[in-house]
Amino acid sequence: MTHTHNATVQPLPSSILHNSVEVRRQYTRAAAKQAVQFISRKVSIFKRKAAAVAQDIPQAQGGH
């Protein structure tokens, strides 16, 4: 006995499935979301490293 698995409860009409503009829009949205997550992770890592380095650098002494 074989089971077919549908991703959605209601099957989508083929006009939506083959609508390349909508599919492209969804992929673009997903890619943009991934890019934002990637960049924010990189920025937070950079900030953490910068804060650690700033603590190691002795503060500049006032006056000459």
mmCIF file as Biopython writes it, N, C-alpha, C and O atoms, coordinates in Angstrom:
data_model
#
loop_
_atom_site.group_PDB
_atom_site.id
_atom_site.type_symbol
_atom_site.label_atom_id
_atom_site.label_alt_id
_atom_site.label_comp_id
_atom_site.label_asym_id
_atom_site.label_entity_id
_atom_site.label_seq_id
_atom_site.pdbx_PDB_ins_code
_atom_site.Cartn_x
_atom_site.Cartn_y
_atom_site.Cartn_z
_atom_site.occupancy
_atom_site.B_iso_or_equiv
_atom_site.auth_seq_id
_atom_site.auth_asym_id
_atom_site.pdbx_PDB_model_num
ATOM 1   N N  . MET A ? 1  ? 0.842  -1.175 0.000   1.0 0.0 1  A 1 
ATOM 2   C CA . MET A ? 1  ? 0.000  0.000  0.000   1.0 0.0 1  A 1 
ATOM 3   C C  . MET A ? 1  ? 0.894  1.248  0.000   1.0 0.0 1  A 1 
ATOM 4   O O  . MET A ? 1  ? 1.764  1.394  0.858   1.0 0.0 1  A 1 
ATOM 5   N N  . THR A ? 2  ? 0.678  2.118  -0.940  1.0 0.0 2  A 1 
ATOM 6   C CA . THR A ? 2  ? 1.492  3.328  -1.035  1.0 0.0 2  A 1 
ATOM 7   C C  . THR A ? 2  ? 0.676  4.525  -0.595  1.0 0.0 2  A 1 
ATOM 8   O O  . THR A ? 2  ? -0.538 4.576  -0.793  1.0 0.0 2  A 1 
ATOM 9   N N  . HIS A ? 3  ? 1.346  5.472  -0.005  1.0 0.0 3  A 1 
ATOM 10  C CA . HIS A ? 3  ? 0.707  6.702  0.446   1.0 0.0 3  A 1 
ATOM 11  C C  . HIS A ? 3  ? 1.296  7.856  -0.342  1.0 0.0 3  A 1 
ATOM 12  O O  . HIS A ? 3  ? 2.507  7.912  -0.554  1.0 0.0 3  A 1 
ATOM 13  N N  . THR A ? 4  ? 0.463  8.759  -0.767  1.0 0.0 4  A 1 
ATOM 14  C CA . THR A ? 4  ? 0.977  9.984  -1.382  1.0 0.0 4  A 1 
ATOM 15  C C  . THR A ? 4  ? 0.896  11.079 -0.335  1.0 0.0 4  A 1 
ATOM 16  O O  . THR A ? 4  ? -0.098 11.201 0.381   1.0 0.0 4  A 1 
ATOM 17  N N  . HIS A ? 5  ? 1.944  11.865 -0.256  1.0 0.0 5  A 1 
ATOM 18  C CA . HIS A ? 5  ? 2.011  12.927 0.735   1.0 0.0 5  A 1 
ATOM 19  C C  . HIS A ? 5  ? 1.880  14.266 0.033   1.0 0.0 5  A 1 
ATOM 20  O O  . HIS A ? 5  ? 2.663  14.593 -0.858  1.0 0.0 5  A 1 
ATOM 21  N N  . ASN A ? 6  ? 0.900  15.024 0.436   1.0 0.0 6  A 1 
ATOM 22  C CA . ASN A ? 6  ? 0.721  16.372 -0.092  1.0 0.0 6  A 1 
ATOM 23  C C  . ASN A ? 6  ? 1.241  17.372 0.924   1.0 0.0 6  A 1 
ATOM 24  O O  . ASN A ? 6  ? 1.043  17.210 2.128   1.0 0.0 6  A 1 
ATOM 25  N N  . ALA A ? 7  ? 1.905  18.403 0.432   1.0 0.0 7  A 1 
ATOM 26  C CA . ALA A ? 7  ? 2.421  19.436 1.329   1.0 0.0 7  A 1 
ATOM 27  C C  . ALA A ? 7  ? 1.281  20.286 1.881   1.0 0.0 7  A 1 
ATOM 28  O O  . ALA A ? 7  ? 1.395  20.842 2.974   1.0 0.0 7  A 1 
ATOM 29  N N  . THR A ? 8  ? 0.192  20.390 1.139   1.0 0.0 8  A 1 
ATOM 30  C CA . THR A ? 8  ? -0.941 21.191 1.589   1.0 0.0 8  A 1 
ATOM 31  C C  . THR A ? 8  ? -2.170 20.307 1.685   1.0 0.0 8  A 1 
ATOM 32  O O  . THR A ? 8  ? -2.267 19.284 1.008   1.0 0.0 8  A 1 
ATOM 33  N N  . VAL A ? 9  ? -3.093 20.703 2.518   1.0 0.0 9  A 1 
ATOM 34  C CA . VAL A ? 9  ? -4.331 19.940 2.661   1.0 0.0 9  A 1 
ATOM 35  C C  . VAL A ? 9  ? -5.155 20.075 1.382   1.0 0.0 9  A 1 
ATOM 36  O O  . VAL A ? 9  ? -5.637 19.085 0.831   1.0 0.0 9  A 1 
ATOM 37  N N  . GLN A ? 10 ? -5.309 21.319 0.920   1.0 0.0 10 A 1 
ATOM 38  C CA . GLN A ? 10 ? -6.011 21.554 -0.338  1.0 0.0 10 A 1 
ATOM 39  C C  . GLN A ? 10 ? -4.980 21.619 -1.461  1.0 0.0 10 A 1 
ATOM 40  O O  . GLN A ? 10 ? -4.103 22.483 -1.430  1.0 0.0 10 A 1 
ATOM 41  N N  . PRO A ? 11 ? -5.061 20.732 -2.449  1.0 0.0 11 A 1 
ATOM 42  C CA . PRO A ? 11 ? -4.098 20.838 -3.544  1.0 0.0 11 A 1 
ATOM 43  C C  . PRO A ? 11 ? -4.258 22.172 -4.270  1.0 0.0 11 A 1 
ATOM 44  O O  . PRO A ? 11 ? -5.372 22.641 -4.505  1.0 0.0 11 A 1 
ATOM 45  N N  . LEU A ? 12 ? -3.134 22.763 -4.615  1.0 0.0 12 A 1 
ATOM 46  C CA . LEU A ? 12 ? -3.177 24.061 -5.277  1.0 0.0 12 A 1 
ATOM 47  C C  . LEU A ? 12 ? -3.548 23.873 -6.745  1.0 0.0 12 A 1 
ATOM 48  O O  . LEU A ? 12 ? -3.146 22.891 -7.368  1.0 0.0 12 A 1 
ATOM 49  N N  . PRO A ? 13 ? -4.305 24.800 -7.292  1.0 0.0 13 A 1 
ATOM 50  C CA . PRO A ? 13 ? -4.590 24.709 -8.722  1.0 0.0 13 A 1 
ATOM 51  C C  . PRO A ? 13 ? -3.310 24.879 -9.537  1.0 0.0 13 A 1 
ATOM 52  O O  . PRO A ? 13 ? -2.399 25.608 -9.145  1.0 0.0 13 A 1 
ATOM 53  N N  . SER A ? 14 ? -3.260 24.197 -10.667 1.0 0.0 14 A 1 
ATOM 54  C CA . SER A ? 14 ? -2.023 24.214 -11.454 1.0 0.0 14 A 1 
ATOM 55  C C  . SER A ? 14 ? -1.674 25.613 -11.926 1.0 0.0 14 A 1 
ATOM 56  O O  . SER A ? 14 ? -0.503 25.899 -12.179 1.0 0.0 14 A 1 
ATOM 57  N N  . SER A ? 15 ? -2.672 26.504 -12.051 1.0 0.0 15 A 1 
ATOM 58  C CA . SER A ? 15 ? -2.374 27.873 -12.482 1.0 0.0 15 A 1 
ATOM 59  C C  . SER A ? 15 ? -1.478 28.573 -11.466 1.0 0.0 15 A 1 
ATOM 60  O O  . SER A ? 15 ? -0.644 29.397 -11.842 1.0 0.0 15 A 1 
ATOM 61  N N  . ILE A ? 16 ? -1.645 28.249 -10.163 1.0 0.0 16 A 1 
ATOM 62  C CA . ILE A ? 16 ? -0.786 28.848 -9.133  1.0 0.0 16 A 1 
ATOM 63  C C  . ILE A ? 16 ? 0.568  28.149 -9.134  1.0 0.0 16 A 1 
ATOM 64  O O  . ILE A ? 16 ? 1.607  28.801 -9.026  1.0 0.0 16 A 1 
ATOM 65  N N  . LEU A ? 17 ? 0.556  26.816 -9.257  1.0 0.0 17 A 1 
ATOM 66  C CA . LEU A ? 17 ? 1.813  26.073 -9.211  1.0 0.0 17 A 1 
ATOM 67  C C  . LEU A ? 17 ? 2.738  26.461 -10.350 1.0 0.0 17 A 1 
ATOM 68  O O  . LEU A ? 17 ? 3.959  26.465 -10.192 1.0 0.0 17 A 1 
ATOM 69  N N  . HIS A ? 18 ? 2.157  26.788 -11.499 1.0 0.0 18 A 1 
ATOM 70  C CA . HIS A ? 18 ? 2.991  27.078 -12.672 1.0 0.0 18 A 1 
ATOM 71  C C  . HIS A ? 18 ? 3.102  28.559 -12.947 1.0 0.0 18 A 1 
ATOM 72  O O  . HIS A ? 18 ? 3.555  28.969 -14.016 1.0 0.0 18 A 1 
ATOM 73  N N  . ASN A ? 19 ? 2.691  29.356 -11.991 1.0 0.0 19 A 1 
ATOM 74  C CA . ASN A ? 19 ? 2.806  30.802 -12.159 1.0 0.0 19 A 1 
ATOM 75  C C  . ASN A ? 19 ? 4.231  31.196 -11.781 1.0 0.0 19 A 1 
ATOM 76  O O  . ASN A ? 19 ? 4.562  31.349 -10.605 1.0 0.0 19 A 1 
ATOM 77  N N  . SER A ? 20 ? 5.059  31.354 -12.800 1.0 0.0 20 A 1 
ATOM 78  C CA . SER A ? 20 ? 6.491  31.563 -12.535 1.0 0.0 20 A 1 
ATOM 79  C C  . SER A ? 20 ? 6.762  32.859 -11.777 1.0 0.0 20 A 1 
ATOM 80  O O  . SER A ? 20 ? 7.717  32.927 -11.003 1.0 0.0 20 A 1 
ATOM 81  N N  . VAL A ? 21 ? 5.947  33.882 -11.982 1.0 0.0 21 A 1 
ATOM 82  C CA . VAL A ? 21 ? 6.163  35.154 -11.279 1.0 0.0 21 A 1 
ATOM 83  C C  . VAL A ? 21 ? 5.976  34.943 -9.776  1.0 0.0 21 A 1 
ATOM 84  O O  . VAL A ? 21 ? 6.784  35.411 -8.974  1.0 0.0 21 A 1 
ATOM 85  N N  . GLU A ? 22 ? 4.912  34.241 -9.401  1.0 0.0 22 A 1 
ATOM 86  C CA . GLU A ? 22 ? 4.655  34.003 -7.980  1.0 0.0 22 A 1 
ATOM 87  C C  . GLU A ? 22 ? 5.726  33.097 -7.376  1.0 0.0 22 A 1 
ATOM 88  O O  . GLU A ? 22 ? 6.169  33.322 -6.249  1.0 0.0 22 A 1 
ATOM 89  N N  . VAL A ? 23 ? 6.138  32.086 -8.114  1.0 0.0 23 A 1 
ATOM 90  C CA . VAL A ? 23 ? 7.195  31.188 -7.627  1.0 0.0 23 A 1 
ATOM 91  C C  . VAL A ? 23 ? 8.485  31.961 -7.429  1.0 0.0 23 A 1 
ATOM 92  O O  . VAL A ? 23 ? 9.169  31.794 -6.419  1.0 0.0 23 A 1 
ATOM 93  N N  . ARG A ? 24 ? 8.819  32.816 -8.405  1.0 0.0 24 A 1 
ATOM 94  C CA . ARG A ? 24 ? 10.032 33.637 -8.288  1.0 0.0 24 A 1 
ATOM 95  C C  . ARG A ? 24 ? 9.945  34.551 -7.090  1.0 0.0 24 A 1 
ATOM 96  O O  . ARG A ? 24 ? 10.929 34.755 -6.379  1.0 0.0 24 A 1 
ATOM 97  N N  . ARG A ? 25 ? 8.753  35.108 -6.863  1.0 0.0 25 A 1 
ATOM 98  C CA . ARG A ? 25 ? 8.559  36.009 -5.728  1.0 0.0 25 A 1 
ATOM 99  C C  . ARG A ? 25 ? 8.801  35.278 -4.414  1.0 0.0 25 A 1 
ATOM 100 O O  . ARG A ? 25 ? 9.432  35.814 -3.503  1.0 0.0 25 A 1 
ATOM 101 N N  . GLN A ? 26 ? 8.298  34.054 -4.322  1.0 0.0 26 A 1 
ATOM 102 C CA . GLN A ? 26 ? 8.487  33.277 -3.094  1.0 0.0 26 A 1 
ATOM 103 C C  . GLN A ? 26 ? 9.964  32.952 -2.872  1.0 0.0 26 A 1 
ATOM 104 O O  . GLN A ? 26 ? 10.477 33.085 -1.761  1.0 0.0 26 A 1 
ATOM 105 N N  . TYR A ? 27 ? 10.643 32.523 -3.944  1.0 0.0 27 A 1 
ATOM 106 C CA . TYR A ? 27 ? 12.074 32.225 -3.811  1.0 0.0 27 A 1 
ATOM 107 C C  . TYR A ? 27 ? 12.857 33.480 -3.455  1.0 0.0 27 A 1 
ATOM 108 O O  . TYR A ? 27 ? 13.783 33.431 -2.646  1.0 0.0 27 A 1 
ATOM 109 N N  . THR A ? 28 ? 12.485 34.608 -4.062  1.0 0.0 28 A 1 
ATOM 110 C CA . THR A ? 28 ? 13.181 35.861 -3.759  1.0 0.0 28 A 1 
ATOM 111 C C  . THR A ? 28 ? 12.987 36.240 -2.302  1.0 0.0 28 A 1 
ATOM 112 O O  . THR A ? 28 ? 13.931 36.658 -1.632  1.0 0.0 28 A 1 
ATOM 113 N N  . ARG A ? 29 ? 11.743 36.091 -1.806  1.0 0.0 29 A 1 
ATOM 114 C CA . ARG A ? 29 ? 11.465 36.389 -0.412  1.0 0.0 29 A 1 
ATOM 115 C C  . ARG A ? 29 ? 12.301 35.512 0.513   1.0 0.0 29 A 1 
ATOM 116 O O  . ARG A ? 29 ? 12.879 35.991 1.488   1.0 0.0 29 A 1 
ATOM 117 N N  . ALA A ? 30 ? 12.358 34.219 0.192   1.0 0.0 30 A 1 
ATOM 118 C CA . ALA A ? 30 ? 13.128 33.291 1.022   1.0 0.0 30 A 1 
ATOM 119 C C  . ALA A ? 30 ? 14.614 33.633 0.984   1.0 0.0 30 A 1 
ATOM 120 O O  . ALA A ? 30 ? 15.292 33.606 2.011   1.0 0.0 30 A 1 
ATOM 121 N N  . ALA A ? 31 ? 15.115 33.957 -0.212  1.0 0.0 31 A 1 
ATOM 122 C CA . ALA A ? 31 ? 16.537 34.298 -0.342  1.0 0.0 31 A 1 
ATOM 123 C C  . ALA A ? 31 ? 16.862 35.585 0.407   1.0 0.0 31 A 1 
ATOM 124 O O  . ALA A ? 31 ? 17.913 35.688 1.039   1.0 0.0 31 A 1 
ATOM 125 N N  . ALA A ? 32 ? 15.974 36.554 0.340   1.0 0.0 32 A 1 
ATOM 126 C CA . ALA A ? 32 ? 16.198 37.815 1.049   1.0 0.0 32 A 1 
ATOM 127 C C  . ALA A ? 32 ? 16.212 37.587 2.550   1.0 0.0 32 A 1 
ATOM 128 O O  . ALA A ? 32 ? 17.030 38.165 3.265   1.0 0.0 32 A 1 
ATOM 129 N N  . LYS A ? 33 ? 15.308 36.746 3.025   1.0 0.0 33 A 1 
ATOM 130 C CA . LYS A ? 33 ? 15.251 36.443 4.451   1.0 0.0 33 A 1 
ATOM 131 C C  . LYS A ? 33 ? 16.541 35.770 4.908   1.0 0.0 33 A 1 
ATOM 132 O O  . LYS A ? 33 ? 17.083 36.098 5.964   1.0 0.0 33 A 1 
ATOM 133 N N  . GLN A ? 34 ? 17.034 34.811 4.092   1.0 0.0 34 A 1 
ATOM 134 C CA . GLN A ? 34 ? 18.288 34.141 4.427   1.0 0.0 34 A 1 
ATOM 135 C C  . GLN A ? 34 ? 19.447 35.121 4.434   1.0 0.0 34 A 1 
ATOM 136 O O  . GLN A ? 34 ? 20.314 35.049 5.304   1.0 0.0 34 A 1 
ATOM 137 N N  . ALA A ? 35 ? 19.471 36.042 3.469   1.0 0.0 35 A 1 
ATOM 138 C CA . ALA A ? 35 ? 20.549 37.019 3.391   1.0 0.0 35 A 1 
ATOM 139 C C  . ALA A ? 35 ? 20.553 37.924 4.617   1.0 0.0 35 A 1 
ATOM 140 O O  . ALA A ? 35 ? 21.612 38.215 5.174   1.0 0.0 35 A 1 
ATOM 141 N N  . VAL A ? 36 ? 19.373 38.368 5.036   1.0 0.0 36 A 1 
ATOM 142 C CA . VAL A ? 36 ? 19.278 39.232 6.220   1.0 0.0 36 A 1 
ATOM 143 C C  . VAL A ? 36 ? 19.758 38.484 7.459   1.0 0.0 36 A 1 
ATOM 144 O O  . VAL A ? 36 ? 20.482 39.046 8.281   1.0 0.0 36 A 1 
ATOM 145 N N  . GLN A ? 37 ? 19.362 37.221 7.598   1.0 0.0 37 A 1 
ATOM 146 C CA . GLN A ? 37 ? 19.802 36.434 8.753   1.0 0.0 37 A 1 
ATOM 147 C C  . GLN A ? 37 ? 21.318 36.250 8.731   1.0 0.0 37 A 1 
ATOM 148 O O  . GLN A ? 37 ? 21.975 36.356 9.766   1.0 0.0 37 A 1 
ATOM 149 N N  . PHE A ? 38 ? 21.871 35.973 7.548   1.0 0.0 38 A 1 
ATOM 150 C CA . PHE A ? 38 ? 23.306 35.769 7.410   1.0 0.0 38 A 1 
ATOM 151 C C  . PHE A ? 38 ? 24.070 37.038 7.802   1.0 0.0 38 A 1 
ATOM 152 O O  . PHE A ? 38 ? 25.028 36.987 8.573   1.0 0.0 38 A 1 
ATOM 153 N N  . ILE A ? 39 ? 23.627 38.175 7.257   1.0 0.0 39 A 1 
ATOM 154 C CA . ILE A ? 39 ? 24.315 39.446 7.535   1.0 0.0 39 A 1 
ATOM 155 C C  . ILE A ? 39 ? 24.196 39.817 9.009   1.0 0.0 39 A 1 
ATOM 156 O O  . ILE A ? 39 ? 25.170 40.271 9.610   1.0 0.0 39 A 1 
ATOM 157 N N  . SER A ? 40 ? 23.018 39.631 9.597   1.0 0.0 40 A 1 
ATOM 158 C CA . SER A ? 40 ? 22.866 39.994 11.008  1.0 0.0 40 A 1 
ATOM 159 C C  . SER A ? 40 ? 23.732 39.103 11.899  1.0 0.0 40 A 1 
ATOM 160 O O  . SER A ? 40 ? 24.255 39.560 12.916  1.0 0.0 40 A 1 
ATOM 161 N N  . ARG A ? 41 ? 23.885 37.824 11.516  1.0 0.0 41 A 1 
ATOM 162 C CA . ARG A ? 41 ? 24.787 36.947 12.271  1.0 0.0 41 A 1 
ATOM 163 C C  . ARG A ? 41 ? 26.221 37.445 12.166  1.0 0.0 41 A 1 
ATOM 164 O O  . ARG A ? 41 ? 26.939 37.500 13.165  1.0 0.0 41 A 1 
ATOM 165 N N  . LYS A ? 42 ? 26.642 37.809 10.947  1.0 0.0 42 A 1 
ATOM 166 C CA . LYS A ? 42 ? 28.007 38.301 10.756  1.0 0.0 42 A 1 
ATOM 167 C C  . LYS A ? 42 ? 28.242 39.590 11.546  1.0 0.0 42 A 1 
ATOM 168 O O  . LYS A ? 42 ? 29.301 39.770 12.147  1.0 0.0 42 A 1 
ATOM 169 N N  . VAL A ? 43 ? 27.254 40.481 11.541  1.0 0.0 43 A 1 
ATOM 170 C CA . VAL A ? 43 ? 27.388 41.750 12.264  1.0 0.0 43 A 1 
ATOM 171 C C  . VAL A ? 43 ? 27.500 41.501 13.760  1.0 0.0 43 A 1 
ATOM 172 O O  . VAL A ? 43 ? 28.315 42.132 14.434  1.0 0.0 43 A 1 
ATOM 173 N N  . SER A ? 44 ? 26.683 40.579 14.290  1.0 0.0 44 A 1 
ATOM 174 C CA . SER A ? 44 ? 26.747 40.330 15.733  1.0 0.0 44 A 1 
ATOM 175 C C  . SER A ? 44 ? 28.076 39.683 16.117  1.0 0.0 44 A 1 
ATOM 176 O O  . SER A ? 44 ? 28.623 39.982 17.179  1.0 0.0 44 A 1 
ATOM 177 N N  . ILE A ? 45 ? 28.597 38.807 15.270  1.0 0.0 45 A 1 
ATOM 178 C CA . ILE A ? 45 ? 29.919 38.214 15.537  1.0 0.0 45 A 1 
ATOM 179 C C  . ILE A ? 45 ? 30.985 39.309 15.518  1.0 0.0 45 A 1 
ATOM 180 O O  . ILE A ? 45 ? 31.861 39.349 16.382  1.0 0.0 45 A 1 
ATOM 181 N N  . PHE A ? 46 ? 30.901 40.208 14.512  1.0 0.0 46 A 1 
ATOM 182 C CA . PHE A ? 46 ? 31.869 41.305 14.400  1.0 0.0 46 A 1 
ATOM 183 C C  . PHE A ? 46 ? 31.809 42.204 15.635  1.0 0.0 46 A 1 
ATOM 184 O O  . PHE A ? 46 ? 32.842 42.602 16.173  1.0 0.0 46 A 1 
ATOM 185 N N  . LYS A ? 47 ? 30.588 42.521 16.079  1.0 0.0 47 A 1 
ATOM 186 C CA . LYS A ? 47 ? 30.436 43.386 17.258  1.0 0.0 47 A 1 
ATOM 187 C C  . LYS A ? 47 ? 31.036 42.722 18.491  1.0 0.0 47 A 1 
ATOM 188 O O  . LYS A ? 47 ? 31.701 43.368 19.301  1.0 0.0 47 A 1 
ATOM 189 N N  . ARG A ? 48 ? 30.786 41.404 18.621  1.0 0.0 48 A 1 
ATOM 190 C CA . ARG A ? 48 ? 31.331 40.686 19.777  1.0 0.0 48 A 1 
ATOM 191 C C  . ARG A ? 48 ? 32.856 40.733 19.762  1.0 0.0 48 A 1 
ATOM 192 O O  . ARG A ? 48 ? 33.481 40.983 20.793  1.0 0.0 48 A 1 
ATOM 193 N N  . LYS A ? 49 ? 33.459 40.493 18.589  1.0 0.0 49 A 1 
ATOM 194 C CA . LYS A ? 49 ? 34.918 40.523 18.492  1.0 0.0 49 A 1 
ATOM 195 C C  . LYS A ? 49 ? 35.456 41.922 18.733  1.0 0.0 49 A 1 
ATOM 196 O O  . LYS A ? 49 ? 36.478 42.097 19.397  1.0 0.0 49 A 1 
ATOM 197 N N  . ALA A ? 50 ? 34.760 42.923 18.189  1.0 0.0 50 A 1 
ATOM 198 C CA . ALA A ? 50 ? 35.205 44.307 18.371  1.0 0.0 50 A 1 
ATOM 199 C C  . ALA A ? 50 ? 35.150 44.700 19.844  1.0 0.0 50 A 1 
ATOM 200 O O  . ALA A ? 50 ? 36.042 45.395 20.330  1.0 0.0 50 A 1 
ATOM 201 N N  . ALA A ? 51 ? 34.127 44.270 20.550  1.0 0.0 51 A 1 
ATOM 202 C CA . ALA A ? 51 ? 34.010 44.586 21.971  1.0 0.0 51 A 1 
ATOM 203 C C  . ALA A ? 51 ? 35.141 43.920 22.751  1.0 0.0 51 A 1 
ATOM 204 O O  . ALA A ? 51 ? 35.690 44.516 23.677  1.0 0.0 51 A 1 
ATOM 205 N N  . ALA A ? 52 ? 35.488 42.692 22.382  1.0 0.0 52 A 1 
ATOM 206 C CA . ALA A ? 52 ? 36.573 41.990 23.071  1.0 0.0 52 A 1 
ATOM 207 C C  . ALA A ? 52 ? 37.906 42.685 22.814  1.0 0.0 52 A 1 
ATOM 208 O O  . ALA A ? 52 ? 38.720 42.827 23.726  1.0 0.0 52 A 1 
ATOM 209 N N  . VAL A ? 53 ? 38.128 43.115 21.580  1.0 0.0 53 A 1 
ATOM 210 C CA . VAL A ? 53 ? 39.377 43.811 21.250  1.0 0.0 53 A 1 
ATOM 211 C C  . VAL A ? 53 ? 39.435 45.156 21.962  1.0 0.0 53 A 1 
ATOM 212 O O  . VAL A ? 53 ? 40.494 45.548 22.453  1.0 0.0 53 A 1 
ATOM 213 N N  . ALA A ? 54 ? 38.315 45.866 22.025  1.0 0.0 54 A 1 
ATOM 214 C CA . ALA A ? 54 ? 38.280 47.176 22.677  1.0 0.0 54 A 1 
ATOM 215 C C  . ALA A ? 54 ? 38.630 47.066 24.158  1.0 0.0 54 A 1 
ATOM 216 O O  . ALA A ? 54 ? 39.231 47.982 24.720  1.0 0.0 54 A 1 
ATOM 217 N N  . GLN A ? 55 ? 38.264 45.958 24.793  1.0 0.0 55 A 1 
ATOM 218 C CA . GLN A ? 55 ? 38.600 45.775 26.202  1.0 0.0 55 A 1 
ATOM 219 C C  . GLN A ? 55 ? 40.091 45.524 26.382  1.0 0.0 55 A 1 
ATOM 220 O O  . GLN A ? 55 ? 40.664 45.890 27.408  1.0 0.0 55 A 1 
ATOM 221 N N  . ASP A ? 56 ? 40.728 44.894 25.378  1.0 0.0 56 A 1 
ATOM 222 C CA . ASP A ? 56 ? 42.155 44.585 25.476  1.0 0.0 56 A 1 
ATOM 223 C C  . ASP A ? 56 ? 43.038 45.799 25.227  1.0 0.0 56 A 1 
ATOM 224 O O  . ASP A ? 56 ? 44.170 45.851 25.709  1.0 0.0 56 A 1 
ATOM 225 N N  . ILE A ? 57 ? 42.530 46.783 24.474  1.0 0.0 57 A 1 
ATOM 226 C CA . ILE A ? 57 ? 43.336 47.964 24.146  1.0 0.0 57 A 1 
ATOM 227 C C  . ILE A ? 57 ? 43.314 48.915 25.335  1.0 0.0 57 A 1 
ATOM 228 O O  . ILE A ? 57 ? 42.241 49.297 25.800  1.0 0.0 57 A 1 
ATOM 229 N N  . PRO A ? 58 ? 44.490 49.304 25.832  1.0 0.0 58 A 1 
ATOM 230 C CA . PRO A ? 58 ? 44.504 50.273 26.943  1.0 0.0 58 A 1 
ATOM 231 C C  . PRO A ? 58 ? 43.972 51.616 26.452  1.0 0.0 58 A 1 
ATOM 232 O O  . PRO A ? 58 ? 44.231 52.023 25.319  1.0 0.0 58 A 1 
ATOM 233 N N  . GLN A ? 59 ? 43.234 52.292 27.312  1.0 0.0 59 A 1 
ATOM 234 C CA . GLN A ? 59 ? 42.649 53.574 26.931  1.0 0.0 59 A 1 
ATOM 235 C C  . GLN A ? 59 ? 43.765 54.607 26.729  1.0 0.0 59 A 1 
ATOM 236 O O  . GLN A ? 59 ? 44.755 54.633 27.461  1.0 0.0 59 A 1 
ATOM 237 N N  . ALA A ? 60 ? 43.574 55.442 25.728  1.0 0.0 60 A 1 
ATOM 238 C CA . ALA A ? 60 ? 44.567 56.491 25.433  1.0 0.0 60 A 1 
ATOM 239 C C  . ALA A ? 60 ? 44.627 57.453 26.617  1.0 0.0 60 A 1 
ATOM 240 O O  . ALA A ? 60 ? 43.603 57.852 27.173  1.0 0.0 60 A 1 
ATOM 241 N N  . GLN A ? 61 ? 45.846 57.810 26.982  1.0 0.0 61 A 1 
ATOM 242 C CA . GLN A ? 61 ? 46.016 58.688 28.138  1.0 0.0 61 A 1 
ATOM 243 C C  . GLN A ? 61 ? 45.837 60.129 27.717  1.0 0.0 61 A 1 
ATOM 244 O O  . GLN A ? 61 ? 46.314 60.531 26.656  1.0 0.0 61 A 1 
ATOM 245 N N  . GLY A ? 62 ? 45.157 60.909 28.535  1.0 0.0 62 A 1 
ATOM 246 C CA . GLY A ? 62 ? 44.928 62.318 28.218  1.0 0.0 62 A 1 
ATOM 247 C C  . GLY A ? 62 ? 46.189 63.133 28.438  1.0 0.0 62 A 1 
ATOM 248 O O  . GLY A ? 62 ? 47.011 62.792 29.288  1.0 0.0 62 A 1 
ATOM 249 N N  . GLY A ? 63 ? 46.348 64.213 27.674  1.0 0.0 63 A 1 
ATOM 250 C CA . GLY A ? 63 ? 47.506 65.098 27.850  1.0 0.0 63 A 1 
ATOM 251 C C  . GLY A ? 63 ? 48.714 64.571 27.087  1.0 0.0 63 A 1 
ATOM 252 O O  . GLY A ? 63 ? 48.709 63.452 26.576  1.0 0.0 63 A 1 
ATOM 253 N N  . HIS A ? 64 ? 49.765 65.418 27.023  1.0 0.0 64 A 1 
ATOM 254 C CA . HIS A ? 64 ? 50.974 65.021 26.292  1.0 0.0 64 A 1 
ATOM 255 C C  . HIS A ? 64 ? 52.134 64.928 27.190  1.0 0.0 64 A 1 
ATOM 256 O O  . HIS A ? 64 ? 53.235 64.606 26.745  1.0 0.0 64 A 1 
#
